[in-house]
Amino acid sequence: MHGTSATGYRHLRERTPCQDAYAYEETPSGLVLAVADGAGSAPDSREGARQAVRLAMAAFLPTVTAWERLPDARARKDQLTEAFRDVRAEFLRWCQGPPGRYATTLTVVVLARGWLGQLSIGDGLVLVRAETGGNAGAGGSGGAGPATSYHLLPRAHTGSEYANETVFVGSPTALAHLRVDCVRDEGIEGVLLSTDGLTHALLRRAPAGPPLPHDAFLGHLFDRLARPDYDPDEEERRLKDFLGSDQITRVTGDDKTLLWAIRT
């Protein structure tokens, strides 16, 4: 597993800290990973994002069980929804007043044997790496062995007439606009979560239809994480350089967070 955040150039210019947050925790049964993106317009959104991912760890850890413990997709989705209800209730109590000053999105992934659960409020991204069988070819990671493919999981919708309006954890309509998915797949070998600041790096425009994952970029990330000589400090330096590069700052001034894990 590896996670990193980088302050967007707008915040650097304004001398304000990064308002993203991430957290992850491993259990004998699997993983919980979470990223949050504090709203730039909210004065204490950095603290809100940090609190949201802390609460997510506590609420979602009990859901990390092997598929055979609860082999029903609807029941799994209900379980994830209830965990978010707990997160939101605790978040609102923590705010001790109007939650708008702590406004933050939240994206959570639960990964256990045989399945993956995704829960998202706001505009985070979740991409999955999966084995597709056969030898690696076009779109795969290259080399011998099973081919790999990358998939963007469905994203939450605001339901608003305004394209740039985001729903947050503390929003009155949060439960109505919650996105919850349960993916039953033994072939999942990795997952990546990101705040929306990296949308242009992770996704590419398709000639028709929705955007598609940038397979090459994702392959490099996952392959480096799986290397026997993986060095977290070296990876962190490499990512910081990339996230602060002209290539990225040309397309976004937002804070940027990546959190990903691969089965080794």
VEXKEKE-882317 format. One record per atom (N, C-alpha, C): chain; x, y, z. Coordinates in Angstrom, 3 decimals. Example, Ala and Ser with C-alpha at 12.3 -4.5 7.8 and 13.67 -1.06 7.14 Angstrom:
<pts>
A, 13.190, -5.690, 7.800
A, 12.300, -4.500, 7.800
A, 13.200, -3.300, 7.800
A, 12.850, -2.250, 7.080
A, 13.670, -1.060, 7.140
A, 12.900, 0.030, 7.870
</pts>
This chain:
<pts>
A, 0.847, -1.186, 0.000
A, 0.000, 0.000, 0.000
A, 0.883, 1.236, 0.000
A, 0.396, 2.268, -0.659
A, 1.123, 3.541, -0.631
A, 0.117, 4.667, -0.802
A, 0.309, 5.731, -0.044
A, -0.535, 6.905, -0.165
A, 0.308, 8.161, -0.137
A, -0.127, 9.165, -0.860
A, 0.575, 10.439, -0.857
A, -0.399, 11.557, -1.213
A, -0.123, 12.737, -0.688
A, -0.892, 13.930, -1.022
A, 0.072, 15.037, -1.415
A, -0.361, 15.900, -2.313
A, 0.447, 17.042, -2.740
A, -0.436, 18.279, -2.771
A, 0.104, 19.372, -2.299
A, -0.634, 20.628, -2.276
A, -0.723, 21.220, -3.679
A, -1.909, 21.621, -4.087
A, -2.095, 22.238, -5.392
A, -1.458, 23.612, -5.458
A, -1.132, 24.052, -6.677
A, -0.398, 25.321, -6.789
A, -1.233, 26.504, -6.329
A, -2.571, 26.400, -6.407
A, -3.399, 27.503, -5.911
A, -3.219, 27.684, -4.409
A, -3.160, 26.549, -3.690
A, -2.944, 26.637, -2.244
A, -1.516, 27.058, -1.918
A, -0.564, 26.630, -2.733
A, 0.813, 27.081, -2.529
A, 0.905, 28.597, -2.703
A, 0.225, 29.084, -3.706
A, 0.240, 30.525, -3.971
A, -0.405, 31.300, -2.832
A, -1.466, 30.713, -2.258
A, -2.185, 31.372, -1.170
A, -1.606, 31.032, 0.200
A, -0.587, 30.173, 0.207
A, 0.072, 29.737, 1.440
A, -0.909, 29.058, 2.395
A, -1.767, 28.224, 1.832
A, -2.673, 27.408, 2.633
A, -2.300, 25.950, 2.463
A, -2.498, 25.131, 3.502
A, -2.067, 23.728, 3.437
A, -2.988, 22.880, 2.567
A, -2.513, 21.700, 2.247
A, -3.311, 20.726, 1.504
A, -4.560, 20.382, 2.293
A, -5.700, 20.333, 1.629
A, -6.970, 20.045, 2.295
A, -7.468, 18.627, 2.036
A, -6.640, 17.808, 1.388
A, -6.966, 16.390, 1.212
A, -6.501, 15.594, 2.432
A, -7.040, 14.400, 2.569
A, -6.591, 13.477, 3.609
A, -6.793, 12.054, 3.123
A, -6.027, 11.130, 3.670
A, -6.227, 9.716, 3.366
A, -5.868, 8.884, 4.585
A, -6.390, 7.664, 4.601
A, -6.071, 6.716, 5.673
A, -6.292, 5.307, 5.145
A, -5.595, 4.355, 5.724
A, -5.822, 2.953, 5.368
A, -5.481, 2.091, 6.559
A, -6.085, 0.923, 6.589
A, -5.824, -0.023, 7.671
A, -6.003, -1.437, 7.129
A, -5.104, -2.294, 7.526
A, -5.133, -3.687, 7.100
A, -5.542, -4.564, 8.272
A, -6.366, -5.555, 7.983
A, -6.764, -6.554, 8.975
A, -6.409, -7.932, 8.407
A, -6.492, -8.990, 9.208
A, -6.249, -10.326, 8.664
A, -7.178, -10.691, 7.512
A, -8.320, -10.014, 7.406
A, -9.305, -10.342, 6.373
A, -9.208, -9.465, 5.135
A, -8.562, -8.299, 5.227
A, -8.520, -7.418, 4.064
A, -8.120, -6.005, 4.434
A, -8.658, -5.038, 3.678
A, -8.234, -3.648, 3.797
A, -9.433, -2.706, 3.821
A, -9.235, -1.563, 4.482
A, -10.098, -0.399, 4.312
A, -9.200, 0.747, 3.879
A, -9.593, 1.446, 2.818
A, -8.853, 2.599, 2.315
A, -9.840, 3.753, 2.141
A, -9.392, 4.965, 2.465
A, -10.292, 6.116, 2.350
A, -9.511, 7.356, 1.951
A, -10.120, 8.170, 1.093
A, -9.582, 9.487, 0.749
A, -10.698, 10.508, 0.915
A, -10.306, 11.737, 1.272
A, -11.274, 12.816, 1.457
A, -10.689, 14.089, 0.872
A, -11.551, 14.910, 0.339
A, -11.153, 16.155, -0.321
A, -11.922, 17.298, 0.323
A, -11.225, 18.071, 1.156
A, -11.865, 19.207, 1.801
A, -12.181, 20.300, 0.805
A, -13.334, 20.923, 0.954
A, -13.774, 21.970, 0.027
A, -12.915, 23.218, 0.190
A, -12.439, 23.738, -0.934
A, -11.595, 24.923, -0.884
A, -12.291, 26.138, -0.305
A, -13.617, 26.178, -0.402
A, -14.372, 27.328, 0.091
A, -14.706, 27.243, 1.575
A, -14.412, 26.109, 2.210
A, -14.754, 25.910, 3.620
A, -13.532, 26.183, 4.489
A, -13.647, 27.023, 5.517
A, -12.469, 27.457, 6.268
A, -11.738, 26.350, 7.018
A, -12.460, 25.306, 7.450
A, -11.829, 24.246, 8.232
A, -11.955, 22.887, 7.551
A, -11.959, 22.901, 6.222
A, -12.170, 21.642, 5.494
A, -11.010, 20.669, 5.669
A, -9.800, 21.171, 5.922
A, -8.681, 20.260, 6.149
A, -8.955, 19.372, 7.361
A, -9.433, 19.990, 8.453
A, -9.772, 19.215, 9.644
A, -10.958, 18.295, 9.372
A, -11.910, 18.759, 8.559
A, -13.050, 17.919, 8.206
A, -12.632, 16.691, 7.443
A, -11.716, 16.856, 6.476
A, -11.242, 15.716, 5.693
A, -10.517, 14.709, 6.585
A, -9.678, 15.204, 7.469
A, -8.947, 14.303, 8.369
A, -9.899, 13.542, 9.290
A, -10.906, 14.244, 9.806
A, -11.864, 13.573, 10.676
A, -12.675, 12.537, 9.909
A, -13.042, 12.836, 8.678
A, -13.843, 11.896, 7.887
A, -13.112, 10.585, 7.657
A, -11.821, 10.634, 7.315
A, -11.107, 9.376, 7.066
A, -10.852, 8.625, 8.368
A, -10.653, 9.354, 9.483
A, -10.505, 8.669, 10.774
A, -11.783, 7.920, 11.127
A, -12.920, 8.580, 10.972
A, -14.197, 7.939, 11.279
A, -14.466, 6.761, 10.352
A, -14.043, 6.885, 9.092
A, -14.256, 5.794, 8.140
A, -13.509, 4.536, 8.564
A, -12.300, 4.689, 9.069
A, -11.546, 3.508, 9.510
A, -12.322, 2.750, 10.584
A, -12.834, 3.453, 11.557
A, -13.553, 2.791, 12.649
A, -14.863, 2.167, 12.178
A, -15.594, 2.871, 11.306
A, -16.923, 2.400, 10.910
A, -16.881, 1.246, 9.914
A, -15.882, 1.244, 9.023
A, -15.876, 0.256, 7.944
A, -15.050, -0.993, 8.259
A, -14.195, -0.942, 9.257
A, -13.392, -2.134, 9.568
A, -14.250, -3.377, 9.853
A, -15.378, -3.267, 10.559
A, -16.201, -4.467, 10.791
A, -16.773, -5.085, 9.515
A, -16.782, -4.341, 8.404
A, -17.329, -4.891, 7.156
A, -16.302, -5.698, 6.371
A, -15.052, -5.717, 6.825
A, -13.979, -6.408, 6.099
A, -14.010, -7.888, 6.461
A, -14.851, -8.621, 5.758
A, -14.946, -10.069, 5.949
A, -14.985, -10.741, 4.581
A, -14.561, -11.995, 4.537
A, -14.573, -12.748, 3.284
A, -16.000, -12.861, 2.743
A, -16.103, -12.940, 1.429
A, -17.412, -12.984, 0.776
A, -18.315, -14.069, 1.349
A, -17.753, -15.230, 1.640
A, -18.598, -16.340, 2.102
A, -19.242, -16.073, 3.465
A, -18.739, -15.073, 4.187
A, -19.365, -14.722, 5.461
A, -20.701, -14.014, 5.266
A, -20.865, -13.353, 4.117
A, -22.119, -12.671, 3.794
A, -22.262, -12.657, 2.277
A, -22.631, -13.796, 1.689
A, -22.610, -13.928, 0.218
A, -23.860, -13.363, -0.461
A, -24.124, -12.090, -0.211
A, -25.299, -11.445, -0.776
A, -24.954, -9.993, -1.063
A, -24.986, -9.599, -2.332
A, -24.563, -8.258, -2.721
A, -25.440, -7.181, -2.090
A, -26.736, -7.390, -2.041
A, -27.623, -6.401, -1.450
A, -27.327, -6.227, 0.041
A, -27.103, -7.328, 0.733
A, -26.782, -7.234, 2.162
A, -25.458, -6.519, 2.379
A, -24.499, -6.769, 1.506
A, -23.208, -6.073, 1.610
A, -23.389, -4.574, 1.411
A, -24.163, -4.182, 0.411
A, -24.393, -2.762, 0.151
A, -25.116, -2.102, 1.320
A, -26.070, -2.814, 1.899
A, -26.769, -2.281, 3.075
A, -25.798, -2.085, 4.235
A, -24.884, -3.024, 4.392
A, -23.890, -2.938, 5.460
A, -22.976, -1.718, 5.266
A, -22.552, -1.484, 4.032
A, -21.713, -0.332, 3.741
A, -22.478, 0.977, 3.959
A, -23.738, 0.993, 3.574
A, -24.556, 2.187, 3.770
A, -24.709, 2.512, 5.248
A, -24.934, 1.481, 6.063
A, -25.061, 1.699, 7.501
A, -23.762, 2.215, 8.099
A, -22.635, 1.726, 7.589
A, -21.345, 2.226, 8.074
A, -21.214, 3.714, 7.764
A, -21.652, 4.136, 6.566
A, -21.594, 5.564, 6.240
A, -22.539, 6.360, 7.134
A, -23.708, 5.817, 7.419
A, -24.618, 6.515, 8.334
A, -23.930, 6.790, 9.667
A, -23.177, 5.799, 10.157
A, -22.446, 5.978, 11.415
A, -21.384, 7.073, 11.269
A, -20.658, 7.041, 10.137
A, -19.644, 8.068, 9.893
A, -20.288, 9.458, 9.894
A, -21.366, 9.599, 9.170
A, -22.001, 10.915, 9.041
A, -22.542, 11.394, 10.389
A, -23.166, 10.493, 11.143
A, -23.707, 10.884, 12.449
A, -22.592, 11.356, 13.386
A, -21.482, 10.607, 13.410
A, -20.356, 11.004, 14.253
A, -19.718, 12.298, 13.749
A, -19.659, 12.466, 12.442
A, -19.097, 13.679, 11.856
A, -19.914, 14.900, 12.264
A, -21.229, 14.801, 12.183
A, -22.086, 15.919, 12.546
A, -21.975, 16.245, 14.029
A, -21.843, 15.209, 14.869
A, -21.640, 15.456, 16.302
A, -20.311, 16.179, 16.537
A, -19.293, 15.732, 15.810
A, -17.964, 16.328, 15.956
A, -17.966, 17.797, 15.538
A, -18.734, 18.145, 14.514
A, -18.776, 19.525, 14.029
A, -19.306, 20.505, 15.085
A, -20.194, 20.032, 15.953
A, -20.772, 20.868, 17.019
A, -21.376, 22.160, 16.465
A, -22.033, 22.027, 15.369
A, -22.651, 23.189, 14.738
A, -22.814, 22.941, 13.257
A, -23.081, 23.971, 12.474
A, -23.244, 23.805, 11.027
A, -22.019, 23.137, 10.412
A, -22.209, 22.066, 9.627
A, -21.058, 21.323, 9.095
A, -20.384, 21.964, 7.902
A, -20.957, 23.046, 7.365
A, -20.420, 23.632, 6.146
A, -18.974, 24.074, 6.260
A, -18.535, 24.527, 7.431
A, -17.160, 24.995, 7.575
A, -16.156, 23.835, 7.509
A, -16.642, 22.588, 7.671
A, -15.784, 21.402, 7.615
A, -16.054, 20.563, 6.361
A, -16.643, 21.166, 5.341
A, -17.134, 20.419, 4.176
A, -16.046, 19.563, 3.533
A, -16.372, 18.299, 3.303
A, -15.417, 17.358, 2.704
A, -16.149, 16.239, 1.980
A, -15.551, 15.769, 0.907
A, -16.027, 14.553, 0.260
A, -15.453, 13.344, 1.006
A, -15.874, 12.156, 0.625
A, -15.320, 10.935, 1.210
A, -15.514, 9.778, 0.232
A, -14.434, 9.060, -0.015
A, -14.484, 7.845, -0.826
A, -13.819, 6.726, -0.039
A, -14.531, 5.610, 0.089
A, -14.048, 4.476, 0.888
A, -14.098, 3.217, 0.041
A, -13.061, 2.390, 0.173
A, -13.050, 1.067, -0.453
A, -12.785, 0.020, 0.625
A, -13.572, -1.030, 0.592
A, -13.357, -2.214, 1.428
A, -12.955, -3.346, 0.499
A, -11.827, -3.963, 0.772
A, -11.328, -5.043, -0.084
A, -11.060, -6.270, 0.776
A, -11.766, -7.343, 0.476
A, -11.604, -8.598, 1.207
A, -11.677, -9.749, 0.218
A, -11.453, -10.956, 0.695
A, -11.410, -12.101, -0.209
A, -12.735, -12.259, -0.954
A, -12.641, -12.187, -2.296
A, -13.801, -12.460, -3.131
A, -14.644, -11.262, -3.512
A, -14.350, -10.061, -2.959
A, -15.214, -8.935, -3.290
A, -14.541, -7.616, -2.946
A, -15.128, -6.554, -3.505
A, -14.712, -5.192, -3.203
A, -15.965, -4.349, -3.023
A, -15.948, -3.517, -2.014
A, -17.038, -2.576, -1.797
A, -16.550, -1.155, -1.973
A, -17.351, -0.332, -2.632
A, -17.028, 1.081, -2.837
A, -18.167, 1.936, -2.304
A, -17.807, 2.992, -1.592
A, -18.801, 3.945, -1.123
A, -18.238, 5.346, -1.330
A, -19.025, 6.224, -1.953
A, -18.499, 7.542, -2.291
A, -19.564, 8.609, -2.157
A, -19.165, 9.715, -1.533
A, -19.975, 10.920, -1.524
A, -19.071, 12.043, -2.026
A, -19.454, 12.651, -3.137
A, -18.602, 13.661, -3.745
A, -17.997, 13.170, -5.042
A, -16.779, 13.638, -5.338
A, -16.212, 13.434, -6.669
A, -14.905, 12.647, -6.684
A, -14.715, 11.753, -5.726
A, -13.525, 10.905, -5.735
A, -13.584, 9.854, -6.829
A, -12.421, 9.224, -7.091
A, -12.326, 8.188, -8.114
A, -11.853, 6.884, -7.475
A, -12.351, 5.773, -8.015
A, -11.872, 4.441, -7.649
A, -11.608, 3.662, -8.929
A, -10.378, 3.157, -9.063
A, -10.010, 2.317, -10.204
A, -9.531, 0.977, -9.691
A, -9.898, -0.068, -10.417
A, -9.587, -1.440, -10.010
A, -8.670, -2.085, -11.036
A, -7.693, -2.806, -10.551
A, -6.834, -3.621, -11.415
A, -7.261, -5.076, -11.222
A, -7.507, -5.765, -12.334
A, -7.997, -7.134, -12.256
A, -7.287, -8.024, -13.264
A, -7.139, -9.281, -12.911
A, -6.625, -10.270, -13.849
A, -7.722, -10.637, -14.825
A, -7.343, -10.748, -16.103
A, -8.334, -11.085, -17.125
A, -8.080, -12.445, -17.755
A, -6.997, -13.128, -17.320
A, -6.672, -14.435, -17.894
A, -5.860, -14.303, -19.155
A, -5.195, -15.356, -19.550
A, -4.378, -15.348, -20.763
A, -3.087, -14.611, -20.549
A, -2.360, -14.345, -21.622
A, -1.103, -13.628, -21.547
A, -1.335, -12.146, -21.723
A, -0.490, -11.346, -21.072
A, -0.633, -9.899, -21.156
A, -0.439, -9.445, -22.586
A, -1.301, -8.537, -23.002
A, -1.205, -7.999, -24.358
A, -1.585, -6.551, -24.331
A, -2.270, -6.131, -25.387
A, -2.674, -4.731, -25.454
A, -3.565, -4.392, -24.278
A, -3.222, -3.315, -23.600
A, -3.998, -2.887, -22.449
A, -3.566, -3.552, -21.173
A, -2.692, -4.560, -21.228
A, -2.222, -5.220, -20.025
A, -0.955, -4.587, -19.543
A, -0.361, -5.192, -18.504
A, 0.842, -4.625, -17.912
A, 2.098, -5.121, -18.583
A, 1.990, -6.037, -19.543
A, 3.168, -6.515, -20.272
A, 3.790, -7.705, -19.588
A, 4.610, -8.441, -20.333
A, 5.304, -9.581, -19.753
A, 4.458, -10.829, -19.785
A, 5.040, -11.897, -19.251
A, 4.343, -13.177, -19.226
A, 3.350, -13.206, -18.079
A, 2.474, -14.224, -18.106
A, 1.516, -14.388, -17.036
A, 0.167, -13.796, -17.405
A, -0.757, -13.775, -16.432
A, -2.109, -13.293, -16.711
A, -2.111, -11.833, -17.138
A, -3.019, -11.497, -18.058
A, -3.183, -10.105, -18.471
A, -3.895, -9.343, -17.362
A, -3.681, -8.040, -17.345
A, -4.369, -7.192, -16.385
A, -5.153, -6.127, -17.129
A, -6.230, -5.680, -16.508
A, -7.027, -4.593, -17.067
A, -7.393, -3.646, -15.935
A, -7.741, -2.408, -16.313
A, -8.074, -1.374, -15.341
A, -9.492, -0.883, -15.602
A, -10.228, -0.677, -14.522
A, -11.635, -0.309, -14.642
A, -11.952, 0.837, -13.693
A, -12.628, 1.853, -14.216
A, -13.118, 2.952, -13.404
A, -14.484, 2.559, -12.854
A, -14.615, 2.542, -11.535
A, -15.910, 2.227, -10.955
A, -16.833, 3.439, -11.064
A, -18.145, 3.196, -11.094
A, -19.087, 4.315, -11.255
A, -18.889, 5.360, -10.162
A, -19.054, 6.629, -10.541
A, -18.848, 7.729, -9.613
A, -20.180, 8.265, -9.114
A, -20.132, 8.896, -7.934
A, -21.338, 9.481, -7.352
A, -21.806, 10.658, -8.200
A, -23.117, 10.880, -8.207
A, -23.699, 12.010, -8.925
A, -24.336, 12.957, -7.917
A, -24.226, 14.247, -8.180
A, -24.826, 15.217, -7.262
A, -26.320, 15.339, -7.459
A, -26.783, 15.063, -8.671
A, -28.194, 15.273, -8.951
A, -28.552, 16.750, -9.048
A, -27.522, 17.599, -9.118
A, -27.752, 19.044, -9.138
A, -27.797, 19.557, -10.569
A, -28.499, 20.667, -10.767
A, -28.495, 21.310, -12.082
A, -27.183, 22.037, -12.324
A, -26.362, 22.200, -11.291
A, -25.098, 22.905, -11.418
A, -23.969, 21.889, -11.488
A, -23.210, 21.913, -12.590
A, -22.200, 20.887, -12.853
A, -21.111, 20.871, -11.800
A, -20.775, 22.020, -11.216
A, -19.661, 22.096, -10.280
A, -20.088, 21.962, -8.818
A, -21.340, 21.682, -8.567
A, -21.806, 21.567, -7.189
A, -21.518, 20.170, -6.662
A, -20.840, 20.115, -5.524
A, -20.451, 18.841, -4.924
A, -21.245, 18.605, -3.650
A, -21.638, 17.367, -3.421
A, -22.297, 16.980, -2.179
A, -21.230, 16.498, -1.203
A, -21.332, 16.909, 0.055
A, -20.330, 16.596, 1.058
A, -20.906, 15.682, 2.140
A, -20.015, 15.166, 2.987
A, -20.432, 14.247, 4.055
A, -21.529, 14.866, 4.915
A, -21.379, 16.151, 5.238
A, -22.357, 16.804, 6.103
A, -23.526, 17.425, 5.387
A, -23.603, 17.305, 4.057
A, -24.705, 17.908, 3.304
A, -26.038, 17.265, 3.669
A, -27.120, 18.030, 3.691
A, -28.430, 17.455, 4.006
A, -28.832, 16.342, 3.047
A, -28.344, 16.402, 1.798
A, -28.722, 15.409, 0.789
A, -27.690, 14.286, 0.635
A, -26.773, 14.164, 1.588
A, -25.676, 13.191, 1.447
A, -26.189, 11.767, 1.242
A, -27.128, 11.334, 2.040
A, -27.602, 9.955, 1.931
A, -28.328, 9.712, 0.609
A, -29.001, 10.729, 0.100
A, -29.716, 10.574, -1.169
A, -28.760, 10.462, -2.344
A, -27.569, 11.055, -2.235
A, -26.620, 11.064, -3.345
A, -25.430, 10.144, -3.112
A, -25.531, 9.272, -2.144
A, -24.474, 8.319, -1.851
A, -24.364, 7.284, -2.967
A, -23.129, 6.960, -3.350
A, -22.891, 5.894, -4.329
A, -22.325, 4.698, -3.597
A, -22.984, 3.551, -3.708
A, -22.532, 2.330, -3.043
A, -22.536, 1.198, -4.066
A, -21.422, 0.494, -4.159
A, -21.313, -0.624, -5.096
A, -20.629, -1.801, -4.412
A, -20.995, -2.977, -4.855
A, -20.372, -4.209, -4.387
A, -19.934, -4.998, -5.613
A, -18.632, -5.224, -5.734
A, -18.075, -5.921, -6.888
A, -17.657, -7.323, -6.452
A, -18.294, -8.316, -7.029
A, -17.968, -9.716, -6.722
A, -16.993, -10.215, -7.777
A, -15.710, -10.342, -7.420
A, -14.699, -10.698, -8.408
A, -13.474, -11.261, -7.709
A, -13.181, -12.529, -7.970
A, -11.989, -13.156, -7.395
A, -10.711, -12.660, -8.047
A, -10.827, -11.986, -9.211
A, -9.646, -11.572, -9.951
A, -9.109, -10.203, -9.589
A, -9.735, -9.510, -8.626
A, -9.247, -8.180, -8.248
A, -7.882, -8.317, -7.585
A, -6.906, -7.633, -8.139
A, -5.564, -7.715, -7.553
A, -5.033, -6.367, -7.096
A, -5.763, -5.305, -7.329
A, -5.323, -4.004, -6.862
A, -6.429, -2.980, -6.962
A, -6.284, -1.895, -6.197
A, -7.277, -0.833, -6.208
A, -6.566, 0.491, -5.972
A, -7.079, 1.544, -6.588
A, -6.530, 2.888, -6.430
A, -7.667, 3.862, -6.158
A, -7.474, 4.709, -5.149
A, -8.410, 5.777, -4.832
A, -7.705, 7.108, -5.082
A, -8.479, 8.097, -5.517
A, -7.904, 9.407, -5.776
A, -8.949, 10.486, -5.556
A, -8.484, 11.653, -5.118
A, -9.342, 12.825, -5.145
A, -9.408, 13.338, -6.578
A, -10.336, 14.251, -6.848
A, -10.598, 14.628, -8.240
A, -9.484, 15.469, -8.864
A, -8.514, 15.915, -8.060
A, -7.421, 16.686, -8.616
A, -6.569, 15.931, -9.609
A, -6.657, 14.591, -9.610
A, -5.849, 13.778, -10.531
A, -6.684, 13.137, -11.641
A, -7.886, 13.643, -11.843
A, -8.746, 13.069, -12.874
A, -8.058, 13.032, -14.234
A, -7.381, 14.123, -14.615
A, -6.772, 14.196, -15.943
A, -5.559, 13.275, -16.081
A, -4.898, 12.949, -14.982
A, -3.756, 12.034, -15.043
A, -4.210, 10.580, -15.082
A, -5.318, 10.286, -14.435
A, -5.764, 8.903, -14.307
A, -6.698, 8.466, -15.431
A, -7.383, 9.432, -16.048
A, -8.376, 9.091, -17.065
A, -8.050, 9.793, -18.373
A, -8.460, 9.164, -19.460
A, -8.289, 9.743, -20.788
A, -9.643, 9.783, -21.494
A, -9.774, 10.755, -22.348
A, -11.028, 10.875, -23.093
A, -11.161, 9.742, -24.096
A, -12.351, 9.201, -24.195
A, -12.631, 8.161, -25.179
A, -13.326, 8.804, -26.387
A, -13.157, 8.214, -27.588
A, -13.843, 8.762, -28.771
A, -15.348, 8.861, -28.572
A, -15.880, 7.907, -27.844
A, -17.309, 7.923, -27.523
A, -17.500, 7.251, -26.170
A, -18.463, 7.735, -25.415
A, -18.726, 7.133, -24.124
A, -17.929, 7.778, -23.006
A, -17.924, 7.147, -21.824
A, -17.266, 7.723, -20.654
A, -15.748, 7.673, -20.771
A, -15.023, 8.444, -19.937
A, -13.559, 8.389, -19.965
A, -13.052, 7.019, -19.558
A, -11.837, 6.696, -20.018
A, -11.227, 5.400, -19.758
A, -9.964, 5.567, -18.929
A, -9.579, 4.541, -18.170
A, -8.349, 4.632, -17.381
A, -7.120, 4.798, -18.262
A, -6.142, 5.557, -17.764
A, -4.837, 5.656, -18.405
A, -4.043, 4.405, -18.014
A, -4.146, 3.353, -18.833
A, -3.540, 2.070, -18.480
A, -2.042, 2.177, -18.219
A, -1.334, 2.947, -19.034
A, 0.120, 3.020, -18.898
A, 0.520, 3.623, -17.561
A, -0.110, 4.737, -17.199
A, 0.214, 5.381, -15.931
A, -0.131, 4.486, -14.748
A, -1.313, 3.887, -14.792
A, -1.728, 3.000, -13.706
A, -0.822, 1.781, -13.616
A, -0.442, 1.236, -14.772
A, 0.446, 0.081, -14.774
A, 1.770, 0.386, -14.111
A, 2.334, 1.556, -14.388
A, 3.596, 1.941, -13.751
A, 3.444, 2.022, -12.239
A, 2.355, 2.627, -11.770
A, 2.139, 2.756, -10.329
A, 2.062, 1.384, -9.656
A, 1.193, 0.529, -10.174
A, 0.989, -0.770, -9.552
A, 2.224, -1.661, -9.673
A, 2.887, -1.616, -10.818
A, 4.050, -2.470, -11.014
A, 5.189, -2.079, -10.078
A, 5.365, -0.782, -9.840
A, 6.415, -0.363, -8.914
A, 6.099, -0.797, -7.491
A, 4.820, -0.740, -7.127
A, 4.422, -1.141, -5.786
A, 4.640, -2.630, -5.558
A, 4.558, -3.414, -6.625
A, 4.699, -4.868, -6.517
A, 6.153, -5.347, -6.606
A, 7.083, -4.444, -6.904
A, 8.483, -4.846, -7.056
A, 9.051, -5.372, -5.731
A, 9.885, -6.423, -5.782
A, 10.499, -6.930, -4.553
A, 11.362, -5.886, -3.847
A, 11.930, -4.956, -4.622
A, 12.792, -3.929, -4.040
A, 12.049, -2.605, -3.834
A, 10.727, -2.673, -3.719
A, 9.931, -1.470, -3.490
A, 10.463, -0.689, -2.288
A, 10.709, 0.576, -2.505
A, 11.235, 1.467, -1.475
A, 10.230, 2.600, -1.280
A, 9.510, 2.646, -0.144
A, 8.476, 3.672, 0.022
A, 9.023, 5.093, -0.015
A, 10.224, 5.303, 0.486
A, 10.790, 6.655, 0.454
A, 11.104, 7.090, -0.974
A, 11.665, 6.170, -1.756
A, 11.964, 6.480, -3.148
A, 10.677, 6.716, -3.938
A, 9.660, 5.898, -3.674
A, 8.379, 6.070, -4.363
A, 7.757, 7.415, -4.012
A, 7.870, 7.808, -2.749
A, 7.321, 9.086, -2.323
A, 8.031, 10.244, -3.034
A, 9.340, 10.179, -3.145
A, 10.073, 11.235, -3.854
A, 9.665, 11.298, -5.324
A, 9.521, 10.128, -5.927
A, 9.139, 10.067, -7.333
A, 7.750, 10.683, -7.555
A, 6.820, 10.343, -6.666
A, 5.459, 10.849, -6.804
A, 5.377, 12.349, -6.539
A, 6.092, 12.815, -5.533
A, 6.081, 14.253, -5.243
A, 6.589, 15.044, -6.448
A, 7.651, 14.535, -7.081
A, 8.170, 15.210, -8.272
A, 7.125, 15.230, -9.384
A, 6.448, 14.089, -9.572
A, 5.453, 14.005, -10.639
A, 4.260, 14.913, -10.356
A, 3.753, 14.869, -9.121
A, 2.563, 15.643, -8.795
A, 2.829, 17.150, -8.816
A, 4.079, 17.543, -8.631
A, 4.427, 18.955, -8.701
A, 4.950, 19.394, -10.052
A, 4.936, 18.494, -11.030
A, 5.506, 18.793, -12.346
A, 4.611, 19.716, -13.152
A, 5.208, 20.352, -14.165
A, 4.432, 21.199, -15.064
A, 3.340, 20.409, -15.770
A, 3.618, 19.148, -16.062
A, 2.645, 18.283, -16.736
A, 1.327, 18.230, -15.972
A, 1.400, 18.199, -14.642
A, 0.197, 18.134, -13.824
A, -0.361, 19.517, -13.527
A, 0.499, 20.470, -13.171
A, -0.002, 21.788, -12.794
A, -0.618, 22.539, -13.963
A, -0.283, 22.143, -15.196
A, -0.914, 22.772, -16.361
A, -2.408, 22.474, -16.426
A, -2.816, 21.318, -15.897
A, -4.211, 20.912, -16.046
A, -5.011, 21.029, -14.753
A, -4.364, 21.205, -13.608
A, -5.116, 21.336, -12.364
A, -4.316, 22.105, -11.326
A, -5.016, 22.957, -10.589
A, -4.402, 23.649, -9.468
A, -4.861, 23.081, -8.146
A, -5.640, 21.974, -8.207
A, -6.194, 21.364, -7.002
A, -5.141, 20.583, -6.226
A, -5.453, 20.352, -4.943
A, -4.698, 19.369, -4.174
A, -4.885, 18.007, -4.822
A, -3.923, 17.123, -4.594
A, -3.948, 15.820, -5.263
A, -3.589, 14.718, -4.255
A, -4.376, 13.662, -4.242
A, -4.115, 12.529, -3.355
A, -4.274, 11.225, -4.115
A, -3.315, 10.328, -3.917
A, -3.360, 8.965, -4.441
A, -3.208, 7.993, -3.279
A, -3.994, 6.937, -3.310
A, -3.856, 5.862, -2.329
A, -4.120, 4.564, -3.068
A, -3.157, 3.664, -3.091
A, -3.384, 2.432, -3.826
A, -2.727, 1.239, -3.140
A, -3.251, 0.076, -3.473
A, -2.784, -1.172, -2.874
A, -2.821, -2.262, -3.924
A, -1.892, -3.197, -3.812
A, -1.847, -4.329, -4.737
A, -1.594, -5.612, -3.960
A, -2.231, -6.660, -4.415
A, -1.999, -7.975, -3.807
A, -0.671, -8.514, -4.297
A, 0.194, -8.915, -3.371
A, 1.498, -9.447, -3.749
A, 1.661, -10.876, -3.273
</pts>
